[in-house]
């Protein structure tokens, strides 16, 4: 039993946090179960449920109710399962960008950074001096 006032307060806080965290964990588990069942049955609203679960998992991870890696793993598995029943339709609603698409986008962009900007500025300064002479 706690003998100091601060220890008693910490115990009260622990009880409140434990109840809040267990309620959120339970809510996330129920939502996961509903999303998995919708995916298994091929329901039309499966992608909406998966989006909702992604939001819940992110929220639980940000509040340290779930480890962030576990939330990430669960989101990945749900998205993969959803992709198997509805290929070409990602769970987050954004177009899929693979390595090839990322490489093409990066190839078209000029090199941007401090070094490139510094070289460009130095070249302009040198050209300005040359034209002034």
Secondary structure, 3 states (H helix, E strand, C coil): CCCCHHHHHHHHHHHHHHHHHHHHHHHHHHHHHHHHHHHHHCCCCHHHHHHHHHHHHHHHHHCCCCCHHHHHHHHHHHHHHHHHHCCCCCCCCCCCCCHHHHHHHHHHCCCCCHHHHHHHHHHHHHHHHHHHC
